[in-house]
Amino acid sequence: MKILTKEVLKAFAKQGKTGNKSMKDIRIVLKLFNPTGAGTWYLYEKETDDIFWGFVNLGDIMCAECGTVSMQELMSLRLPMGLHIERDMHFEPLSMSLKEVIDLVKSGKHV
């Protein structure tokens, strides 16, 4: 499955830099997940071809946080049964704000 589709790349370009935006104005562009267990990445800014900013929940909602992630590193993870980190094909780019996602995740709900 292609992770960075044309639609996703256009959404990252539309979002632009987020450093001066509030959490309610930052929109989530891409949702990635681990199909074999914990790990969800809600990406909202493309810094370079490899580095993205996102809100990451690795299974403990009290430790979920915003930071950078290497797409190359994520895609190189070896998961059980030959699986890889996947893109949530049902997540609509720019459909939710960072604040909405953080509030839902911290409340224990799934986005």
Residue, then its C-alpha position, 0 to 999 in steps of 0.5 A: m500500500k502506498i503511504l504518501t499518495k498524491e492526495v496526502l502530499k497535496a494535503f501536507a502542502k495545503q497545511g504548510k508549516t504549523g509552528n505558529k498555529s494553535m492545536k485547533d487550527i492544525r489539521i491531521v493529514l495522515k493516520l498510520f497504525n500498527p496492524t499487529g498491536a499498539g502504535t498510531w501516528y497522526l501526522y500533520e506536518k511534512e518537514t522534509d521528505d523523511i521527517f514528519w511532525g505528528f501526535v503519536n500514541l504507542g499504547d499508553i495514552m498518558c505518554a502520547e505526545c507530539g514530536t517528529v518521526s522518520m518515515q523511513e524508520l517507520m516503513s522499515l519496522r519489521l512486524p509479525m507475519g511480514l506486515h508493515i505500518e499501514r495507512d488508514m485508508h478511511f481517514e480523510p486528510l485534514s478532517m480533524s484538528l490536532k486538538e480533537v485527536i488529542d482529546l479523543v485519544k486522551s479520553g481513551k477513544h479511538v479516532 
